[in-house]
Amino acid sequence: MPYDHAIGKLRRFGLVACFCAGAFAQPVIFQQPLSPRIANYDIDVKLDAEKKMLHGNETLKWFNKSGGTITELQFHLYLNAFRNHKSTFMKESGGVSRGNKIDKDGWGFIEANKIALASGEDLTGSMEFIQPDDGNPDDKTVFRLPLPQPLKPNDSIIVHIDFTGKLPQPPFARTGAKKEYFFVGQWFPKIGVYIDGKWNCHQFHANSEFFADYGVYNVRMTVPEKNILGATGLQVEVKNNGDGTATHFYHAEDVHDFAWTTSPEFVEFKDKTQDVDIRVLMQPDHAYQGPRHVEAAKAAVEYFQNWYGDYPFPNLTVVDPRRGAGGSGGMEYPTLITAGTAYGLPEGIRGVELVIIHEFGHNFWYHLLASNEFEESWMDEGINTYTEIQIVNDKYGPVGDMINWLGIKINGLQLHRGQYIFYSDLDPILRNAWGFYSGTSYGVNSYAKPGVVLTTLQNYLGKEKVQQVMRTYVERWRFKHPKSRDFFNVVDEVAGEDLAWFFDQAFFSNAVLDYSVDRVFTREIKKAEGYDFTLSVAKPDSGMTNGKSQSNDSVDANAKSKMYESGVNVRRLGTFKFPVEMVATFDNGEKVREKWDGQELWKKFTYLKPSKLVSATVDPDFKIPLDLNYTNNSKAVKGSSLGVNKLSVRWLFWLQFLLDQPEFMNLLSAVNSIF
Ligand SMILES: [Zn+2]
């Protein structure tokens, strides 16, 4: 929305719009900076819509808040991932990203044409491409810039860079052009993060997202005058240049990236919820779904603010990619996200809602928290998958929250579990993004598995407690680049419990969790024979556990009613140890619930009762979605039906049905690839 219309959030901060004097003249959104504002950009870029080129110049003002003296800078040139087939991205991906293949004529690139300091000193000749991750000399996605003078702690430096970029066609790996539609992401020379005494500036990999410092962005984008434009931040002004072009000036504070989109065809929808203005840019053929997108965006904002904390920005823009430009769909940038839909998508298939809730979630985990996605991808995608599972279930569940269509009911948790169970042990969750066994393993360990792990943790600690964890985590760590240990420490603190045993198994090992009911039996105690045969018998309502009677009663087996000895053997089949519950069901309807710490390889439960054991189920309430194999969780005594576990049976039926459908598997991989 126009800058001066974004009053809701601004009023909260007592905004007085002002344009300060100086090289970084800019409006003000927040009265106080919310972030350290280390990397600040003024960028002027002109789009050549015919040639799909960007001609830009940027002025970076970078503050050395590291505490050390710095002798060089390092920059990302992400668009060079698409330069040719020799880049590390292309070698790793085989030219396929998120389900899209790079077009043989669709390559993109970026050149830093001139680099100079504020003094005018030209440093262009001293830039040097480096490949810190794999040494691939043909990869030109990172360069270093030795400084003529060391940069002392708390000093700042201004660097001017003239650059030319070419966008991939159609959009590939989040960025590019399709006819008159442009989605421009990872598009400008971007400084790395100086952290822990060194530059953290990884190459662009097939399986990795991003890491950057916060700052203030002033970006002027010149595009055809007929075009509508959306971007990170707030629109300050639009100026018609009288030559068929218009320049859109956007301003953003306390963001760590900037993306924009433009097209003459967008159909615009606007709304507002809580204190956030929502703008949705739809393609004409999807325009009828505009209200659906708006509603999903409102739900996302409301849930996140109600459950996890303040979204401190005044607006959110949602972009619907053009047909054939799916490579730019399902992506997150500060205050700007892309969704993705299809004409005729039924209301009961909540793809639009899922993708918008998911991508908005990134405005917390990727944007507000800004962890290093190169090295700890789960901290964004995994936490985001967990929050998506919770929100979608609360909003559209409890059953069929993801798909509720033609009698098919599937929950998001089931979909994520469906991915996890097939690739459960290829890697631990914590690895460099490019260090996983495969792209699939990266996907499962960054999204589905941590989503399932955190849902298991929620069931263990309780929903309220984990929401408190999330709120504490957001409040304490926003704008600070937390690491995994920081998250674990917050969990321990809020839970009041050292959960290292859980985190070590779930995040640092590939241990799989699988408990099963291995054996059940029940048999009538025959009339006693021999000498002085007495039995210790449990009261029907207390049962026997651990083979020891909990009852003081002693009853002769020859007493009037029949007696049955029953047993349940539970086994731990995986190396992941986790406390489990087991319910034994008897033919008089009695259910005996047991707890086991799950540490040993097996546990036997025996009972002596006047009723027969019918069946036994481990994890009867499905509290442990991490359990790899639900099919071995229940067992019925021969001749009895497994009536206790209808939910499980129904679930497995549908899972089996779906896994047999090629369309579903395609959907699953598309869902996996889109986020
Ligand atoms: Zn995502």
Residues whose N, C-alpha, C, O or C-beta is under 5 A from the ligand:
A	BS01	ZN	E381 F675
